Amino acid sequence: MAIRRSRPPQCGHGRLHPGRWTPAVVLDAAPLALLWGHPLEAGTLNVYPPGGENDARYAAGYAVAALMIEPGELAATAESLVPELVDRPGYPSSSYHLTTQQAAPLQCLFRKAIDALVVTTTAIGGSAAGRVMRDELLHAYLITLRNAVLGERRPDCRTWLNAARVVRLAEEYVRSREDEPIRLDKLASACGIERRTLTRAFHRFLGMGPGTYLRQRRLSAARHDLLTAPLRAETVTEVAFRWGFWHLSRFAREYRSMFGESPSETVRRSL
């Protein structure tokens, strides 16, 4: 993450990172802070393409925070998190002016990240903690961008019905192959659509992606089997493996999050 604070007024001209996208958020504005002649207001989101030019005048008291993201990572994250934005003209390279209410949560998150970087005595940029921080900042940035660009309005009736039809087709396909591992590209093909369209439909109709939907179905199936596991003398591990959960600690964590108890507690309760 890059941080820029301006004390005396200064001008800046040059190119950004040649191989990475740079999403930036203005934390603190100041009079006469300009980018290409346009005011840099607090809460403004600027998304620069790789090698993008920067021609700005920074006034005292101005502060901006930015991430540098590989093109493939940005595309994949946007595809799964904000599919509504992917096909919009001008996305992702543009400038967006947010209201104070829209911008405040994102600004607060970036400030907390900056504070963590400042007080940490060891470098965390390339560590697991640093990667988690960057992922959280990128996700929050894209969600804020989506809400700012699209607003909170609901899709029209036709769009909603089309999404419902896609989800129904997907559910029928999944039910007919309960014992098979299902890949998203295969599911999209079975519905006669592209994977991007499948993802968009699930988000519109169910508020979750198809990957989350499939995982929750497998968790429900695993719970059904755990409730009868003592009768079949099966272990939690055997049930988890059968439903494609090879990472047992993650399975236990997701199971507890969904059902409010651990897999072993479910088995004990069924005795």
Backbone torsions as a table, in degrees:
resi	resn	phi	psi	omega
1	MET	NA	134.6	177.8
2	ALA	-102.9	142.4	180.0
3	ILE	-126.9	133.6	177.3
4	ARG	-129.5	125.1	174.2
5	ARG	-122.7	138.0	-178.9
6	SER	-112.3	123.2	176.3
7	ARG	-96.2	-76.4	172.1
8	PRO	-77.1	152.7	176.7
9	PRO	-58.6	141.0	179.8
10	GLN	-154.3	163.5	178.0
11	CYS	-109.5	148.8	178.4
12	GLY	-134.6	130.3	178.0
13	HIS	-143.6	137.4	178.9
14	GLY	161.7	-166.9	179.9
15	ARG	-114.3	148.0	177.6
16	LEU	-83.0	-174.0	-175.5
17	HIS	-52.7	129.2	-174.2
18	PRO	-69.6	-19.1	-175.3
19	GLY	-121.3	6.8	-176.3
20	ARG	-133.9	150.1	170.8
21	TRP	-76.9	148.7	-179.0
22	THR	-128.2	91.2	171.3
23	PRO	-79.5	130.4	-176.2
24	ALA	-132.2	150.2	177.0
25	VAL	-129.1	132.6	177.5
26	VAL	-78.5	120.5	-179.6
27	LEU	-86.2	-48.2	-179.7
28	ASP	-131.6	127.0	178.3
29	ALA	-95.0	172.1	177.6
30	ALA	-156.8	156.2	178.2
31	PRO	-58.2	140.8	175.2
32	LEU	68.6	17.4	170.9
33	ALA	-84.3	119.5	-171.4
34	LEU	-132.9	145.9	170.7
35	LEU	-124.8	116.2	-175.4
36	TRP	51.1	37.6	177.1
37	GLY	84.8	-4.9	-179.2
38	HIS	-102.6	141.2	-177.8
39	PRO	-60.4	138.3	174.9
40	LEU	-96.4	89.1	-177.1
41	GLU	-84.0	154.3	176.3
42	ALA	-59.4	132.7	-179.0
43	GLY	92.0	-5.3	177.9
44	THR	-65.9	134.7	175.0
45	LEU	-103.9	123.1	175.0
46	ASN	-118.0	130.2	179.8
47	VAL	-117.5	111.2	-176.1
48	TYR	-99.8	133.3	175.7
49	PRO	-75.3	166.5	177.5
50	PRO	-55.5	131.2	179.9
51	GLY	73.3	10.7	-178.4
52	GLY	-62.4	147.0	-179.9
53	GLU	-81.9	149.2	178.8
54	ASN	-130.2	119.4	178.3
55	ASP	-131.6	101.2	-170.7
56	ALA	-138.7	160.0	170.8
57	ARG	-119.8	118.4	-177.3
58	TYR	-102.7	126.9	178.0
59	ALA	-95.4	159.7	178.6
60	ALA	-58.4	134.2	-179.8
61	GLY	93.7	-2.1	179.7
62	TYR	-82.3	138.9	178.2
63	ALA	-143.3	137.9	178.7
64	VAL	-138.9	145.1	176.2
65	ALA	-120.9	142.7	-175.7
66	ALA	-142.5	152.8	172.8
67	LEU	-109.5	155.7	172.7
68	MET	-120.9	116.0	-169.5
69	ILE	-122.6	135.2	175.4
70	GLU	-63.2	142.1	-178.2
71	PRO	-54.3	-43.4	-179.1
72	GLY	-64.5	-38.3	179.7
73	GLU	-68.8	-41.3	178.9
74	LEU	-62.6	-44.5	-178.9
75	ALA	-63.5	-45.0	-178.2
76	ALA	-66.6	-40.7	-179.9
77	THR	-66.1	-44.2	178.9
78	ALA	-64.5	-38.3	-179.6
79	GLU	-59.7	-41.1	-177.3
80	SER	-88.0	-28.2	-172.4
81	LEU	-98.3	-41.8	-176.5
82	VAL	-132.9	60.3	-176.1
83	PRO	-59.6	-21.5	-179.6
84	GLU	-65.2	-22.9	-176.5
85	LEU	-89.4	-22.4	-166.7
86	VAL	-57.7	-39.4	-175.7
87	ASP	-94.7	4.7	-177.3
88	ARG	-75.3	136.6	175.8
89	PRO	-58.8	138.7	177.7
90	GLY	86.6	-14.4	177.3
91	TYR	-84.1	141.8	0.3
92	PRO	-95.2	-5.7	-173.1
93	SER	-82.1	103.2	179.5
94	SER	-172.7	-177.4	177.7
95	SER	-125.2	135.9	-175.1
96	TYR	-131.1	129.4	-179.5
97	HIS	-100.2	117.2	-176.8
98	LEU	-99.7	155.9	170.8
99	THR	-74.3	164.0	178.7
100	THR	-58.4	-41.2	-179.6
101	GLN	-65.5	-39.5	179.2
102	GLN	-67.8	-39.8	-171.5
103	ALA	-82.4	-27.4	-170.0
104	ALA	-54.7	-48.6	-178.7
105	PRO	-61.6	-39.5	-179.9
106	LEU	-68.3	-43.1	177.9
107	GLN	-60.2	-42.5	-179.9
108	CYS	-61.8	-41.9	-179.7
109	LEU	-64.5	-42.8	178.9
110	PHE	-65.8	-38.9	178.7
111	ARG	-62.9	-41.1	178.3
112	LYS	-63.4	-39.6	178.1
113	ALA	-64.4	-41.4	178.6
114	ILE	-62.4	-44.9	178.9
115	ASP	-59.7	-41.3	179.9
116	ALA	-63.5	-39.4	179.6
117	LEU	-69.0	-35.5	-177.3
118	VAL	-71.3	-41.7	-174.1
119	VAL	-87.2	-15.2	-178.6
120	THR	-72.0	131.4	-177.7
121	THR	-83.9	-19.1	178.1
122	THR	-112.0	148.3	179.9
123	ALA	-68.6	128.6	-179.3
124	ILE	-115.6	5.0	-175.5
125	GLY	-54.0	-43.7	-177.3
126	GLY	-102.2	7.0	-177.9
127	SER	-86.0	174.0	177.5
128	ALA	-61.7	-40.8	178.6
129	ALA	-62.0	-39.3	178.8
130	GLY	-65.9	-38.4	179.0
131	ARG	-67.4	-39.6	177.5
132	VAL	-63.3	-43.5	178.8
133	MET	-59.8	-47.0	-178.9
134	ARG	-62.5	-42.3	179.7
135	ASP	-62.1	-43.6	-179.3
136	GLU	-64.3	-40.7	179.1
137	LEU	-65.8	-42.4	179.7
138	LEU	-64.6	-43.5	179.2
139	HIS	-61.7	-46.2	-179.8
140	ALA	-63.3	-38.5	179.5
141	TYR	-62.7	-47.7	-177.2
142	LEU	-67.3	-38.4	177.8
143	ILE	-64.5	-43.2	178.5
144	THR	-63.7	-40.8	178.4
145	LEU	-62.5	-43.6	178.8
146	ARG	-60.9	-46.9	-178.9
147	ASN	-64.2	-35.2	-180.0
148	ALA	-71.2	-40.2	-176.6
149	VAL	-77.3	-44.0	-174.2
150	LEU	-96.8	-18.0	-175.1
151	GLY	73.1	-171.5	-178.1
152	GLU	-102.6	14.3	-175.7
153	ARG	-69.5	148.2	178.9
154	ARG	-80.2	151.2	176.8
155	PRO	-66.7	155.7	179.8
156	ASP	-69.1	169.0	-172.5
157	CYS	-60.2	-43.0	-177.6
158	ARG	-63.4	-43.4	179.0
159	THR	-61.3	-42.7	-179.4
160	TRP	-64.3	-42.0	-179.8
161	LEU	-67.3	-38.3	176.6
162	ASN	-62.9	-41.0	177.6
163	ALA	-64.4	-41.2	178.5
164	ALA	-61.4	-40.0	179.5
165	ARG	-63.6	-43.0	179.9
166	VAL	-63.7	-44.9	-179.6
167	VAL	-62.9	-39.7	178.9
168	ARG	-63.0	-44.0	177.6
169	LEU	-61.1	-41.7	-179.9
170	ALA	-65.0	-42.0	179.7
171	GLU	-63.2	-40.5	178.8
172	GLU	-63.5	-40.5	179.2
173	TYR	-64.8	-44.5	-178.9
174	VAL	-64.0	-42.9	-179.5
175	ARG	-63.6	-31.8	-179.3
176	SER	-77.2	-8.6	-178.8
177	ARG	-136.0	50.2	-174.8
178	GLU	-59.3	-31.9	-174.4
179	ASP	-94.2	6.1	-177.7
180	GLU	-108.7	142.2	170.6
181	PRO	-70.3	131.4	-174.5
182	ILE	-114.4	122.9	176.1
183	ARG	-90.1	150.5	-175.2
184	LEU	-65.9	-36.9	179.7
185	ASP	-66.4	-35.0	177.6
186	LYS	-69.8	-38.1	178.9
187	LEU	-65.9	-42.2	178.4
188	ALA	-63.3	-42.5	179.4
189	SER	-62.6	-38.6	179.4
190	ALA	-65.0	-28.8	178.3
191	CYS	-87.7	-2.2	178.6
192	GLY	72.6	28.3	-179.0
193	ILE	-135.8	171.7	175.2
194	GLU	-80.9	159.4	-178.8
195	ARG	-60.5	-37.4	179.7
196	ARG	-61.6	-42.1	179.2
197	THR	-65.9	-38.4	176.9
198	LEU	-60.9	-47.0	-179.7
199	THR	-61.1	-43.9	-179.1
200	ARG	-63.1	-42.1	-179.2
201	ALA	-64.0	-42.9	-179.9
202	PHE	-64.6	-41.1	179.0
203	HIS	-64.5	-39.3	-178.1
204	ARG	-70.5	-39.3	-173.0
205	PHE	-92.0	-38.8	-175.5
206	LEU	-110.4	-11.6	-178.3
207	GLY	74.2	19.1	177.5
208	MET	-149.3	160.7	177.3
209	GLY	-78.9	163.6	179.2
210	PRO	-63.8	-30.7	177.5
211	GLY	-63.6	-43.4	177.1
212	THR	-64.1	-41.0	178.7
213	TYR	-59.8	-47.2	-179.6
214	LEU	-64.0	-39.7	179.5
215	ARG	-65.2	-40.6	179.2
216	GLN	-67.1	-34.7	176.1
217	ARG	-65.4	-40.2	179.4
218	ARG	-68.0	-35.3	176.0
219	LEU	-64.7	-41.4	178.2
220	SER	-63.5	-41.1	178.4
221	ALA	-65.2	-39.6	178.1
222	ALA	-63.8	-39.3	178.6
223	ARG	-63.0	-41.2	178.7
224	HIS	-58.9	-43.0	-179.3
225	ASP	-71.5	-34.8	-179.9
226	LEU	-66.0	-32.2	179.8
227	LEU	-66.6	-23.2	178.0
228	THR	-113.7	8.4	-177.3
229	ALA	-58.4	-41.6	-180.0
230	PRO	-58.4	-33.4	-179.3
231	LEU	-68.9	-27.9	-178.9
232	ARG	-103.2	4.5	179.7
233	ALA	56.1	40.5	178.7
234	GLU	-99.9	151.9	177.3
235	THR	-96.7	165.7	176.3
236	VAL	-60.0	-40.1	-179.2
237	THR	-61.1	-44.2	180.0
238	GLU	-62.4	-41.9	179.1
239	VAL	-66.1	-43.9	-179.0
240	ALA	-61.2	-46.5	-179.9
241	PHE	-61.8	-39.7	-178.5
242	ARG	-60.8	-33.1	-177.8
243	TRP	-99.9	18.8	170.0
244	GLY	83.8	16.0	178.7
245	PHE	-101.7	89.9	-177.3
246	TRP	-85.3	-20.1	178.3
247	HIS	-94.5	97.3	-167.6
248	LEU	-67.3	-38.4	180.0
249	SER	-67.3	-37.0	176.8
250	ARG	-68.4	-38.8	176.5
251	PHE	-58.8	-46.6	-179.3
252	ALA	-62.8	-39.9	-179.2
253	ARG	-66.4	-45.8	-179.7
254	GLU	-68.3	-36.1	178.9
255	TYR	-63.4	-46.7	179.8
256	ARG	-64.0	-39.3	179.6
257	SER	-62.0	-35.7	-176.6
258	MET	-84.9	-36.8	-171.6
259	PHE	-114.6	-6.0	176.3
260	GLY	78.4	12.2	176.9
261	GLU	-154.7	161.5	-179.9
262	SER	-80.5	161.7	176.6
263	PRO	-57.8	-41.2	-179.7
264	SER	-66.3	-33.7	176.5
265	GLU	-65.7	-36.9	176.5
266	THR	-61.7	-43.1	-180.0
267	VAL	-64.2	-45.8	-179.6
268	ARG	-61.9	-37.3	-178.6
269	ARG	-68.1	-24.7	-178.0
270	SER	-86.8	-5.9	-179.0
271	LEU	-69.7	NA	NA
